[in-house]
């Protein structure tokens, strides 16, 4: 983990607002390496937006950009996202 990186808990509030379920315990499967892990374990990078990266292969799992009351979400790097409902 480097100085600019946070873990998935850093974006728990935003993800929970968007998906309306508890997201830190949601399990994502990486589209790159196939590893499954809790969202709380992903690596988070903040810049103009937020990038969630796989802790195993560093592939971009999800990108989020928010502006005002709108959020753009790119989930191309996720094979699946399992949430408790
Ligand atoms: Zn991966």
PDB file of the backbone (N, CA, C, O) and the ligand in Angstrom, with CONECT records:
HET     ZN  A 101       1
ATOM      1  N   UNK A   1       0.856  -1.179   0.000  1.00  0.00           N
ATOM      2  CA  UNK A   1       0.000   0.000   0.000  1.00  0.00           C
ATOM      3  C   UNK A   1       0.897   1.235   0.000  1.00  0.00           C
ATOM      4  O   UNK A   1       1.766   1.363   0.862  1.00  0.00           O
ATOM      5  N   UNK A   2       0.698   2.155  -0.962  1.00  0.00           N
ATOM      6  CA  UNK A   2       1.515   3.363  -0.978  1.00  0.00           C
ATOM      7  C   UNK A   2       0.760   4.527  -0.344  1.00  0.00           C
ATOM      8  O   UNK A   2      -0.400   4.390   0.046  1.00  0.00           O
ATOM      9  N   UNK A   3       1.431   5.670  -0.246  1.00  0.00           N
ATOM     10  CA  UNK A   3       0.881   6.817   0.484  1.00  0.00           C
ATOM     11  C   UNK A   3      -0.391   7.374  -0.148  1.00  0.00           C
ATOM     12  O   UNK A   3      -1.220   7.957   0.551  1.00  0.00           O
ATOM     13  N   UNK A   4      -0.558   7.202  -1.459  1.00  0.00           N
ATOM     14  CA  UNK A   4      -1.737   7.747  -2.138  1.00  0.00           C
ATOM     15  C   UNK A   4      -2.910   6.778  -2.148  1.00  0.00           C
ATOM     16  O   UNK A   4      -4.003   7.136  -2.588  1.00  0.00           O
ATOM     17  N   UNK A   5      -2.701   5.557  -1.671  1.00  0.00           N
ATOM     18  CA  UNK A   5      -3.733   4.542  -1.750  1.00  0.00           C
ATOM     19  C   UNK A   5      -4.445   4.370  -0.420  1.00  0.00           C
ATOM     20  O   UNK A   5      -3.827   4.426   0.643  1.00  0.00           O
ATOM     21  N   UNK A   6      -5.759   4.160  -0.493  1.00  0.00           N
ATOM     22  CA  UNK A   6      -6.568   3.858   0.679  1.00  0.00           C
ATOM     23  C   UNK A   6      -7.170   2.483   0.459  1.00  0.00           C
ATOM     24  O   UNK A   6      -7.001   1.903  -0.613  1.00  0.00           O
ATOM     25  N   UNK A   7      -7.878   1.944   1.464  1.00  0.00           N
ATOM     26  CA  UNK A   7      -8.586   0.686   1.218  1.00  0.00           C
ATOM     27  C   UNK A   7     -10.053   0.987   0.908  1.00  0.00           C
ATOM     28  O   UNK A   7     -10.491   2.136   0.969  1.00  0.00           O
ATOM     29  N   UNK A   8     -10.797  -0.056   0.576  1.00  0.00           N
ATOM     30  CA  UNK A   8     -12.176   0.101   0.126  1.00  0.00           C
ATOM     31  C   UNK A   8     -13.088   0.748   1.147  1.00  0.00           C
ATOM     32  O   UNK A   8     -14.124   1.303   0.781  1.00  0.00           O
ATOM     33  N   UNK A   9     -12.728   0.691   2.413  1.00  0.00           N
ATOM     34  CA  UNK A   9     -13.554   1.323   3.439  1.00  0.00           C
ATOM     35  C   UNK A   9     -13.628   2.835   3.239  1.00  0.00           C
ATOM     36  O   UNK A   9     -14.566   3.476   3.714  1.00  0.00           O
ATOM     37  N   UNK A  10     -12.648   3.409   2.539  1.00  0.00           N
ATOM     38  CA  UNK A  10     -12.609   4.856   2.315  1.00  0.00           C
ATOM     39  C   UNK A  10     -13.752   5.319   1.420  1.00  0.00           C
ATOM     40  O   UNK A  10     -14.131   6.489   1.478  1.00  0.00           O
ATOM     41  N   UNK A  11     -14.311   4.440   0.596  1.00  0.00           N
ATOM     42  CA  UNK A  11     -15.404   4.829  -0.290  1.00  0.00           C
ATOM     43  C   UNK A  11     -16.710   4.131   0.083  1.00  0.00           C
ATOM     44  O   UNK A  11     -17.655   4.115  -0.706  1.00  0.00           O
ATOM     45  N   UNK A  12     -16.764   3.555   1.283  1.00  0.00           N
ATOM     46  CA  UNK A  12     -17.956   2.818   1.715  1.00  0.00           C
ATOM     47  C   UNK A  12     -19.201   3.699   1.698  1.00  0.00           C
ATOM     48  O   UNK A  12     -20.268   3.256   1.273  1.00  0.00           O
ATOM     49  N   UNK A  13     -19.074   4.934   2.153  1.00  0.00           N
ATOM     50  CA  UNK A  13     -20.224   5.831   2.200  1.00  0.00           C
ATOM     51  C   UNK A  13     -20.791   6.122   0.820  1.00  0.00           C
ATOM     52  O   UNK A  13     -22.003   6.065   0.615  1.00  0.00           O
ATOM     53  N   UNK A  14     -19.915   6.433  -0.121  1.00  0.00           N
ATOM     54  CA  UNK A  14     -20.354   6.730  -1.488  1.00  0.00           C
ATOM     55  C   UNK A  14     -20.988   5.491  -2.126  1.00  0.00           C
ATOM     56  O   UNK A  14     -22.048   5.584  -2.744  1.00  0.00           O
ATOM     57  N   UNK A  15     -20.338   4.328  -1.977  1.00  0.00           N
ATOM     58  CA  UNK A  15     -20.876   3.101  -2.582  1.00  0.00           C
ATOM     59  C   UNK A  15     -22.224   2.729  -1.966  1.00  0.00           C
ATOM     60  O   UNK A  15     -23.135   2.294  -2.670  1.00  0.00           O
ATOM     61  N   UNK A  16     -22.344   2.900  -0.665  1.00  0.00           N
ATOM     62  CA  UNK A  16     -23.606   2.565   0.007  1.00  0.00           C
ATOM     63  C   UNK A  16     -24.717   3.514  -0.445  1.00  0.00           C
ATOM     64  O   UNK A  16     -25.872   3.108  -0.568  1.00  0.00           O
ATOM     65  N   UNK A  17     -24.366   4.776  -0.690  1.00  0.00           N
ATOM     66  CA  UNK A  17     -25.341   5.747  -1.179  1.00  0.00           C
ATOM     67  C   UNK A  17     -25.835   5.349  -2.573  1.00  0.00           C
ATOM     68  O   UNK A  17     -27.025   5.464  -2.867  1.00  0.00           O
ATOM     69  N   UNK A  18     -24.924   4.880  -3.428  1.00  0.00           N
ATOM     70  CA  UNK A  18     -25.267   4.522  -4.801  1.00  0.00           C
ATOM     71  C   UNK A  18     -26.022   3.198  -4.850  1.00  0.00           C
ATOM     72  O   UNK A  18     -27.052   3.103  -5.517  1.00  0.00           O
ATOM     73  N   UNK A  19     -25.527   2.173  -4.154  1.00  0.00           N
ATOM     74  CA  UNK A  19     -26.109   0.840  -4.263  1.00  0.00           C
ATOM     75  C   UNK A  19     -27.171   0.548  -3.207  1.00  0.00           C
ATOM     76  O   UNK A  19     -27.885  -0.449  -3.319  1.00  0.00           O
ATOM     77  N   UNK A  20     -27.292   1.395  -2.184  1.00  0.00           N
ATOM     78  CA  UNK A  20     -28.319   1.280  -1.149  1.00  0.00           C
ATOM     79  C   UNK A  20     -28.261  -0.046  -0.381  1.00  0.00           C
ATOM     80  O   UNK A  20     -29.281  -0.497   0.141  1.00  0.00           O
ATOM     81  N   UNK A  21     -27.099  -0.664  -0.308  1.00  0.00           N
ATOM     82  CA  UNK A  21     -26.871  -1.853   0.518  1.00  0.00           C
ATOM     83  C   UNK A  21     -25.487  -1.705   1.145  1.00  0.00           C
ATOM     84  O   UNK A  21     -24.687  -0.885   0.693  1.00  0.00           O
ATOM     85  N   UNK A  22     -25.199  -2.495   2.188  1.00  0.00           N
ATOM     86  CA  UNK A  22     -23.874  -2.477   2.805  1.00  0.00           C
ATOM     87  C   UNK A  22     -22.842  -2.956   1.780  1.00  0.00           C
ATOM     88  O   UNK A  22     -22.931  -4.075   1.274  1.00  0.00           O
ATOM     89  N   UNK A  23     -21.865  -2.099   1.482  1.00  0.00           N
ATOM     90  CA  UNK A  23     -20.925  -2.435   0.411  1.00  0.00           C
ATOM     91  C   UNK A  23     -19.565  -2.931   0.891  1.00  0.00           C
ATOM     92  O   UNK A  23     -18.844  -3.566   0.122  1.00  0.00           O
ATOM     93  N   UNK A  24     -19.197  -2.657   2.139  1.00  0.00           N
ATOM     94  CA  UNK A  24     -17.860  -3.094   2.556  1.00  0.00           C
ATOM     95  C   UNK A  24     -17.766  -4.614   2.635  1.00  0.00           C
ATOM     96  O   UNK A  24     -16.675  -5.174   2.526  1.00  0.00           O
ATOM     97  N   UNK A  25     -18.912  -5.289   2.826  1.00  0.00           N
ATOM     98  CA  UNK A  25     -18.904  -6.745   2.880  1.00  0.00           C
ATOM     99  C   UNK A  25     -19.341  -7.373   1.561  1.00  0.00           C
ATOM    100  O   UNK A  25     -19.346  -8.597   1.431  1.00  0.00           O
ATOM    101  N   UNK A  26     -19.710  -6.543   0.575  1.00  0.00           N
ATOM    102  CA  UNK A  26     -20.020  -7.078  -0.749  1.00  0.00           C
ATOM    103  C   UNK A  26     -18.753  -7.727  -1.303  1.00  0.00           C
ATOM    104  O   UNK A  26     -17.642  -7.296  -0.997  1.00  0.00           O
ATOM    105  N   UNK A  27     -18.930  -8.764  -2.118  1.00  0.00           N
ATOM    106  CA  UNK A  27     -17.779  -9.490  -2.668  1.00  0.00           C
ATOM    107  C   UNK A  27     -17.739  -9.289  -4.175  1.00  0.00           C
ATOM    108  O   UNK A  27     -18.694  -9.599  -4.888  1.00  0.00           O
ATOM    109  N   UNK A  28     -16.609  -8.763  -4.645  1.00  0.00           N
ATOM    110  CA  UNK A  28     -16.429  -8.568  -6.073  1.00  0.00           C
ATOM    111  C   UNK A  28     -15.465  -9.589  -6.630  1.00  0.00           C
ATOM    112  O   UNK A  28     -14.511  -9.989  -5.962  1.00  0.00           O
ATOM    113  N   UNK A  29     -15.720 -10.012  -7.868  1.00  0.00           N
ATOM    114  CA  UNK A  29     -14.797 -10.909  -8.564  1.00  0.00           C
ATOM    115  C   UNK A  29     -14.132 -10.132  -9.685  1.00  0.00           C
ATOM    116  O   UNK A  29     -14.804  -9.554 -10.540  1.00  0.00           O
ATOM    117  N   UNK A  30     -12.821 -10.123  -9.673  1.00  0.00           N
ATOM    118  CA  UNK A  30     -12.025  -9.379 -10.643  1.00  0.00           C
ATOM    119  C   UNK A  30     -12.160  -9.985 -12.038  1.00  0.00           C
ATOM    120  O   UNK A  30     -12.033 -11.196 -12.217  1.00  0.00           O
ATOM    121  N   UNK A  31     -12.419  -9.128 -13.019  1.00  0.00           N
ATOM    122  CA  UNK A  31     -12.498  -9.581 -14.397  1.00  0.00           C
ATOM    123  C   UNK A  31     -11.137  -9.910 -14.982  1.00  0.00           C
ATOM    124  O   UNK A  31     -11.048 -10.576 -16.014  1.00  0.00           O
ATOM    125  N   UNK A  32     -10.077  -9.450 -14.335  1.00  0.00           N
ATOM    126  CA  UNK A  32      -8.728  -9.703 -14.830  1.00  0.00           C
ATOM    127  C   UNK A  32      -8.158 -11.020 -14.362  1.00  0.00           C
ATOM    128  O   UNK A  32      -7.768 -11.858 -15.175  1.00  0.00           O
ATOM    129  N   UNK A  33      -8.105 -11.214 -13.028  1.00  0.00           N
ATOM    130  CA  UNK A  33      -7.450 -12.410 -12.485  1.00  0.00           C
ATOM    131  C   UNK A  33      -8.429 -13.418 -11.887  1.00  0.00           C
ATOM    132  O   UNK A  33      -8.038 -14.543 -11.576  1.00  0.00           O
ATOM    133  N   UNK A  34      -9.690 -13.034 -11.722  1.00  0.00           N
ATOM    134  CA  UNK A  34     -10.681 -13.971 -11.212  1.00  0.00           C
ATOM    135  C   UNK A  34     -10.731 -14.081  -9.697  1.00  0.00           C
ATOM    136  O   UNK A  34     -11.529 -14.855  -9.168  1.00  0.00           O
ATOM    137  N   UNK A  35      -9.900 -13.328  -8.983  1.00  0.00           N
ATOM    138  CA  UNK A  35      -9.900 -13.372  -7.523  1.00  0.00           C
ATOM    139  C   UNK A  35     -11.174 -12.714  -6.986  1.00  0.00           C
ATOM    140  O   UNK A  35     -11.670 -11.740  -7.554  1.00  0.00           O
ATOM    141  N   UNK A  36     -11.692 -13.259  -5.888  1.00  0.00           N
ATOM    142  CA  UNK A  36     -12.859 -12.689  -5.227  1.00  0.00           C
ATOM    143  C   UNK A  36     -12.438 -12.150  -3.878  1.00  0.00           C
ATOM    144  O   UNK A  36     -11.688 -12.795  -3.144  1.00  0.00           O
ATOM    145  N   UNK A  37     -12.931 -10.946  -3.550  1.00  0.00           N
ATOM    146  CA  UNK A  37     -12.565 -10.323  -2.282  1.00  0.00           C
ATOM    147  C   UNK A  37     -13.652  -9.347  -1.873  1.00  0.00           C
ATOM    148  O   UNK A  37     -14.438  -8.886  -2.700  1.00  0.00           O
ATOM    149  N   UNK A  38     -13.685  -9.038  -0.579  1.00  0.00           N
ATOM    150  CA  UNK A  38     -14.618  -8.037  -0.076  1.00  0.00           C
ATOM    151  C   UNK A  38     -14.243  -6.671  -0.635  1.00  0.00           C
ATOM    152  O   UNK A  38     -13.067  -6.372  -0.838  1.00  0.00           O
ATOM    153  N   UNK A  39     -15.255  -5.850  -0.880  1.00  0.00           N
ATOM    154  CA  UNK A  39     -14.996  -4.501  -1.395  1.00  0.00           C
ATOM    155  C   UNK A  39     -14.097  -3.732  -0.439  1.00  0.00           C
ATOM    156  O   UNK A  39     -13.307  -2.893  -0.871  1.00  0.00           O
ATOM    157  N   UNK A  40     -14.209  -4.009   0.854  1.00  0.00           N
ATOM    158  CA  UNK A  40     -13.363  -3.337   1.831  1.00  0.00           C
ATOM    159  C   UNK A  40     -11.885  -3.628   1.662  1.00  0.00           C
ATOM    160  O   UNK A  40     -11.054  -2.910   2.217  1.00  0.00           O
ATOM    161  N   UNK A  41     -11.535  -4.661   0.912  1.00  0.00           N
ATOM    162  CA  UNK A  41     -10.134  -5.039   0.720  1.00  0.00           C
ATOM    163  C   UNK A  41      -9.518  -4.437  -0.537  1.00  0.00           C
ATOM    164  O   UNK A  41      -8.306  -4.529  -0.730  1.00  0.00           O
ATOM    165  N   UNK A  42     -10.334  -3.819  -1.401  1.00  0.00           N
ATOM    166  CA  UNK A  42      -9.777  -3.282  -2.647  1.00  0.00           C
ATOM    167  C   UNK A  42      -8.868  -2.095  -2.365  1.00  0.00           C
ATOM    168  O   UNK A  42      -8.917  -1.510  -1.283  1.00  0.00           O
ATOM    169  N   UNK A  43      -8.055  -1.748  -3.324  1.00  0.00           N
ATOM    170  CA  UNK A  43      -7.184  -0.588  -3.218  1.00  0.00           C
ATOM    171  C   UNK A  43      -7.890   0.596  -3.873  1.00  0.00           C
ATOM    172  O   UNK A  43      -8.399   0.480  -4.988  1.00  0.00           O
ATOM    173  N   UNK A  44      -7.920   1.715  -3.192  1.00  0.00           N
ATOM    174  CA  UNK A  44      -8.657   2.889  -3.664  1.00  0.00           C
ATOM    175  C   UNK A  44      -7.690   4.027  -3.953  1.00  0.00           C
ATOM    176  O   UNK A  44      -6.843   4.366  -3.126  1.00  0.00           O
ATOM    177  N   UNK A  45      -7.827   4.611  -5.142  1.00  0.00           N
ATOM    178  CA  UNK A  45      -7.012   5.765  -5.529  1.00  0.00           C
ATOM    179  C   UNK A  45      -7.949   6.919  -5.855  1.00  0.00           C
ATOM    180  O   UNK A  45      -8.924   6.745  -6.586  1.00  0.00           O
ATOM    181  N   UNK A  46      -7.657   8.086  -5.319  1.00  0.00           N
ATOM    182  CA  UNK A  46      -8.484   9.271  -5.558  1.00  0.00           C
ATOM    183  C   UNK A  46      -7.723  10.263  -6.422  1.00  0.00           C
ATOM    184  O   UNK A  46      -6.548  10.543  -6.186  1.00  0.00           O
ATOM    185  N   UNK A  47      -8.402  10.780  -7.412  1.00  0.00           N
ATOM    186  CA  UNK A  47      -7.848  11.829  -8.265  1.00  0.00           C
ATOM    187  C   UNK A  47      -9.023  12.664  -8.715  1.00  0.00           C
ATOM    188  O   UNK A  47      -9.778  13.165  -7.883  1.00  0.00           O
ATOM    189  N   UNK A  48      -9.197  12.827 -10.038  1.00  0.00           N
ATOM    190  CA  UNK A  48     -10.376  13.519 -10.550  1.00  0.00           C
ATOM    191  C   UNK A  48     -11.623  12.700 -10.241  1.00  0.00           C
ATOM    192  O   UNK A  48     -12.725  13.240 -10.140  1.00  0.00           O
ATOM    193  N   UNK A  49     -11.437  11.387 -10.093  1.00  0.00           N
ATOM    194  CA  UNK A  49     -12.496  10.471  -9.692  1.00  0.00           C
ATOM    195  C   UNK A  49     -11.902   9.475  -8.719  1.00  0.00           C
ATOM    196  O   UNK A  49     -10.836   9.705  -8.149  1.00  0.00           O
ATOM    197  N   UNK A  50     -12.601   8.365  -8.533  1.00  0.00           N
ATOM    198  CA  UNK A  50     -12.127   7.320  -7.622  1.00  0.00           C
ATOM    199  C   UNK A  50     -11.937   6.046  -8.433  1.00  0.00           C
ATOM    200  O   UNK A  50     -12.815   5.670  -9.210  1.00  0.00           O
ATOM    201  N   UNK A  51     -10.806   5.384  -8.261  1.00  0.00           N
ATOM    202  CA  UNK A  51     -10.539   4.124  -8.947  1.00  0.00           C
ATOM    203  C   UNK A  51     -10.341   3.044  -7.894  1.00  0.00           C
ATOM    204  O   UNK A  51      -9.505   3.192  -7.003  1.00  0.00           O
ATOM    205  N   UNK A  52     -11.107   1.956  -7.992  1.00  0.00           N
ATOM    206  CA  UNK A  52     -10.943   0.793  -7.115  1.00  0.00           C
ATOM    207  C   UNK A  52     -10.147  -0.244  -7.883  1.00  0.00           C
ATOM    208  O   UNK A  52     -10.532  -0.640  -8.984  1.00  0.00           O
ATOM    209  N   UNK A  53      -9.025  -0.691  -7.299  1.00  0.00           N
ATOM    210  CA  UNK A  53      -8.162  -1.650  -7.989  1.00  0.00           C
ATOM    211  C   UNK A  53      -8.111  -2.976  -7.233  1.00  0.00           C
ATOM    212  O   UNK A  53      -8.208  -3.018  -6.007  1.00  0.00           O
ATOM    213  N   UNK A  54      -7.958  -4.049  -7.992  1.00  0.00           N
ATOM    214  CA  UNK A  54      -7.844  -5.388  -7.433  1.00  0.00           C
ATOM    215  C   UNK A  54      -6.571  -5.468  -6.573  1.00  0.00           C
ATOM    216  O   UNK A  54      -5.495  -5.088  -7.033  1.00  0.00           O
ATOM    217  N   UNK A  55      -6.685  -5.964  -5.321  1.00  0.00           N
ATOM    218  CA  UNK A  55      -5.496  -6.086  -4.479  1.00  0.00           C
ATOM    219  C   UNK A  55      -4.571  -7.222  -4.911  1.00  0.00           C
ATOM    220  O   UNK A  55      -3.466  -7.351  -4.384  1.00  0.00           O
ATOM    221  N   UNK A  56      -5.011  -8.045  -5.863  1.00  0.00           N
ATOM    222  CA  UNK A  56      -4.203  -9.192  -6.306  1.00  0.00           C
ATOM    223  C   UNK A  56      -3.441  -8.897  -7.604  1.00  0.00           C
ATOM    224  O   UNK A  56      -2.268  -9.251  -7.722  1.00  0.00           O
ATOM    225  N   UNK A  57      -4.102  -8.247  -8.584  1.00  0.00           N
ATOM    226  CA  UNK A  57      -3.443  -8.022  -9.886  1.00  0.00           C
ATOM    227  C   UNK A  57      -3.397  -6.540 -10.281  1.00  0.00           C
ATOM    228  O   UNK A  57      -2.834  -6.195 -11.320  1.00  0.00           O
ATOM    229  N   UNK A  58      -3.980  -5.676  -9.466  1.00  0.00           N
ATOM    230  CA  UNK A  58      -3.957  -4.221  -9.690  1.00  0.00           C
ATOM    231  C   UNK A  58      -4.837  -3.763 -10.858  1.00  0.00           C
ATOM    232  O   UNK A  58      -4.754  -2.601 -11.256  1.00  0.00           O
ATOM    233  N   UNK A  59      -5.669  -4.634 -11.412  1.00  0.00           N
ATOM    234  CA  UNK A  59      -6.583  -4.219 -12.489  1.00  0.00           C
ATOM    235  C   UNK A  59      -7.613  -3.249 -11.927  1.00  0.00           C
ATOM    236  O   UNK A  59      -7.993  -3.351 -10.760  1.00  0.00           O
ATOM    237  N   UNK A  60      -8.067  -2.303 -12.756  1.00  0.00           N
ATOM    238  CA  UNK A  60      -9.122  -1.370 -12.358  1.00  0.00           C
ATOM    239  C   UNK A  60     -10.453  -2.123 -12.320  1.00  0.00           C
ATOM    240  O   UNK A  60     -10.912  -2.632 -13.343  1.00  0.00           O
ATOM    241  N   UNK A  61     -11.069  -2.190 -11.141  1.00  0.00           N
ATOM    242  CA  UNK A  61     -12.337  -2.889 -10.982  1.00  0.00           C
ATOM    243  C   UNK A  61     -13.519  -1.964 -11.229  1.00  0.00           C
ATOM    244  O   UNK A  61     -14.487  -2.335 -11.892  1.00  0.00           O
ATOM    245  N   UNK A  62     -13.427  -0.769 -10.695  1.00  0.00           N
ATOM    246  CA  UNK A  62     -14.545   0.167 -10.761  1.00  0.00           C
ATOM    247  C   UNK A  62     -13.993   1.586 -10.748  1.00  0.00           C
ATOM    248  O   UNK A  62     -13.019   1.883 -10.056  1.00  0.00           O
ATOM    249  N   UNK A  63     -14.628   2.450 -11.520  1.00  0.00           N
ATOM    250  CA  UNK A  63     -14.273   3.878 -11.524  1.00  0.00           C
ATOM    251  C   UNK A  63     -15.544   4.652 -11.230  1.00  0.00           C
ATOM    252  O   UNK A  63     -16.601   4.367 -11.793  1.00  0.00           O
ATOM    253  N   UNK A  64     -15.437   5.629 -10.348  1.00  0.00           N
ATOM    254  CA  UNK A  64     -16.585   6.468  -9.992  1.00  0.00           C
ATOM    255  C   UNK A  64     -16.203   7.930 -10.112  1.00  0.00           C
ATOM    256  O   UNK A  64     -15.147   8.356  -9.644  1.00  0.00           O
ATOM    257  N   UNK A  65     -17.074   8.682 -10.743  1.00  0.00           N
ATOM    258  CA  UNK A  65     -16.899  10.130 -10.820  1.00  0.00           C
ATOM    259  C   UNK A  65     -18.204  10.759 -10.361  1.00  0.00           C
ATOM    260  O   UNK A  65     -19.270  10.448 -10.891  1.00  0.00           O
ATOM    261  N   UNK A  66     -18.119  11.634  -9.388  1.00  0.00           N
ATOM    262  CA  UNK A  66     -19.331  12.296  -8.917  1.00  0.00           C
ATOM    263  C   UNK A  66     -19.209  13.792  -9.150  1.00  0.00           C
ATOM    264  O   UNK A  66     -18.139  14.386  -9.015  1.00  0.00           O
ATOM    265  N   UNK A  67     -20.343  14.378  -9.504  1.00  0.00           N
ATOM    266  CA  UNK A  67     -20.435  15.829  -9.712  1.00  0.00           C
ATOM    267  C   UNK A  67     -21.830  16.244  -9.281  1.00  0.00           C
ATOM    268  O   UNK A  67     -22.821  15.886  -9.917  1.00  0.00           O
ATOM    269  N   UNK A  68     -21.896  16.983  -8.219  1.00  0.00           N
ATOM    270  CA  UNK A  68     -23.198  17.420  -7.716  1.00  0.00           C
ATOM    271  C   UNK A  68     -24.040  16.238  -7.294  1.00  0.00           C
ATOM    272  O   UNK A  68     -23.626  15.446  -6.446  1.00  0.00           O
ATOM    273  N   UNK A  69     -25.217  16.111  -7.877  1.00  0.00           N
ATOM    274  CA  UNK A  69     -26.138  15.037  -7.497  1.00  0.00           C
ATOM    275  C   UNK A  69     -26.047  13.840  -8.437  1.00  0.00           C
ATOM    276  O   UNK A  69     -26.906  12.961  -8.375  1.00  0.00           O
ATOM    277  N   UNK A  70     -25.033  13.773  -9.308  1.00  0.00           N
ATOM    278  CA  UNK A  70     -24.901  12.673 -10.275  1.00  0.00           C
ATOM    279  C   UNK A  70     -23.612  11.911 -10.024  1.00  0.00           C
ATOM    280  O   UNK A  70     -22.596  12.491  -9.640  1.00  0.00           O
ATOM    281  N   UNK A  71     -23.666  10.586 -10.249  1.00  0.00           N
ATOM    282  CA  UNK A  71     -22.478   9.748 -10.120  1.00  0.00           C
ATOM    283  C   UNK A  71     -22.386   8.878 -11.369  1.00  0.00           C
ATOM    284  O   UNK A  71     -23.368   8.247 -11.759  1.00  0.00           O
ATOM    285  N   UNK A  72     -21.222   8.842 -11.992  1.00  0.00           N
ATOM    286  CA  UNK A  72     -20.972   7.980 -13.143  1.00  0.00           C
ATOM    287  C   UNK A  72     -20.152   6.793 -12.649  1.00  0.00           C
ATOM    288  O   UNK A  72     -19.148   6.969 -11.958  1.00  0.00           O
ATOM    289  N   UNK A  73     -20.580   5.593 -13.004  1.00  0.00           N
ATOM    290  CA  UNK A  73     -19.942   4.376 -12.509  1.00  0.00           C
ATOM    291  C   UNK A  73     -19.541   3.496 -13.691  1.00  0.00           C
ATOM    292  O   UNK A  73     -20.365   3.176 -14.548  1.00  0.00           O
ATOM    293  N   UNK A  74     -18.273   3.113 -13.724  1.00  0.00           N
ATOM    294  CA  UNK A  74     -17.766   2.191 -14.740  1.00  0.00           C
ATOM    295  C   UNK A  74     -17.351   0.918 -14.010  1.00  0.00           C
ATOM    296  O   UNK A  74     -16.390   0.925 -13.241  1.00  0.00           O
ATOM    297  N   UNK A  75     -18.075  -0.174 -14.250  1.00  0.00           N
ATOM    298  CA  UNK A  75     -17.821  -1.449 -13.559  1.00  0.00           C
ATOM    299  C   UNK A  75     -17.206  -2.485 -14.490  1.00  0.00           C
ATOM    300  O   UNK A  75     -17.276  -3.681 -14.207  1.00  0.00           O
ATOM    301  N   UNK A  76     -16.609  -2.052 -15.590  1.00  0.00           N
ATOM    302  CA  UNK A  76     -16.090  -2.996 -16.583  1.00  0.00           C
ATOM    303  C   UNK A  76     -15.116  -4.011 -16.026  1.00  0.00           C
ATOM    304  O   UNK A  76     -15.035  -5.130 -16.533  1.00  0.00           O
ATOM    305  N   UNK A  77     -14.368  -3.643 -14.985  1.00  0.00           N
ATOM    306  CA  UNK A  77     -13.356  -4.547 -14.449  1.00  0.00           C
ATOM    307  C   UNK A  77     -13.892  -5.608 -13.505  1.00  0.00           C
ATOM    308  O   UNK A  77     -13.156  -6.501 -13.085  1.00  0.00           O
ATOM    309  N   UNK A  78     -15.174  -5.512 -13.170  1.00  0.00           N
ATOM    310  CA  UNK A  78     -15.775  -6.502 -12.268  1.00  0.00           C
ATOM    311  C   UNK A  78     -16.469  -7.594 -13.064  1.00  0.00           C
ATOM    312  O   UNK A  78     -17.285  -7.308 -13.941  1.00  0.00           O
ATOM    313  N   UNK A  79     -16.146  -8.842 -12.759  1.00  0.00           N
ATOM    314  CA  UNK A  79     -16.880  -9.952 -13.388  1.00  0.00           C
ATOM    315  C   UNK A  79     -18.239 -10.079 -12.730  1.00  0.00           C
ATOM    316  O   UNK A  79     -19.253 -10.199 -13.418  1.00  0.00           O
ATOM    317  N   UNK A  80     -18.272 -10.055 -11.393  1.00  0.00           N
ATOM    318  CA  UNK A  80     -19.522 -10.091 -10.648  1.00  0.00           C
ATOM    319  C   UNK A  80     -19.379  -9.254  -9.389  1.00  0.00           C
ATOM    320  O   UNK A  80     -18.267  -8.999  -8.926  1.00  0.00           O
ATOM    321  N   UNK A  81     -20.504  -8.830  -8.839  1.00  0.00           N
ATOM    322  CA  UNK A  81     -20.554  -8.143  -7.558  1.00  0.00           C
ATOM    323  C   UNK A  81     -21.674  -8.775  -6.758  1.00  0.00           C
ATOM    324  O   UNK A  81     -22.844  -8.689  -7.132  1.00  0.00           O
ATOM    325  N   UNK A  82     -21.311  -9.411  -5.656  1.00  0.00           N
ATOM    326  CA  UNK A  82     -22.290 -10.125  -4.824  1.00  0.00           C
ATOM    327  C   UNK A  82     -22.613  -9.288  -3.600  1.00  0.00           C
ATOM    328  O   UNK A  82     -21.719  -8.956  -2.822  1.00  0.00           O
ATOM    329  N   UNK A  83     -23.895  -8.942  -3.420  1.00  0.00           N
ATOM    330  CA  UNK A  83     -24.309  -8.121  -2.281  1.00  0.00           C
ATOM    331  C   UNK A  83     -25.399  -8.834  -1.492  1.00  0.00           C
ATOM    332  O   UNK A  83     -26.164  -9.623  -2.046  1.00  0.00           O
ATOM    333  N   UNK A  84     -25.463  -8.551  -0.200  1.00  0.00           N
ATOM    334  CA  UNK A  84     -26.541  -9.087   0.647  1.00  0.00           C
ATOM    335  C   UNK A  84     -27.733  -8.161   0.515  1.00  0.00           C
ATOM    336  O   UNK A  84     -27.587  -6.945   0.640  1.00  0.00           O
ATOM    337  N   UNK A  85     -28.908  -8.712   0.264  1.00  0.00           N
ATOM    338  CA  UNK A  85     -30.134  -7.907   0.150  1.00  0.00           C
ATOM    339  C   UNK A  85     -31.134  -8.319   1.211  1.00  0.00           C
ATOM    340  O   UNK A  85     -32.228  -7.758   1.279  1.00  0.00           O
TER     341      UNK A  85
HETATM  342 ZN    ZN A 101      -7.441  -9.124 -10.132  1.00  0.00          ZN
END
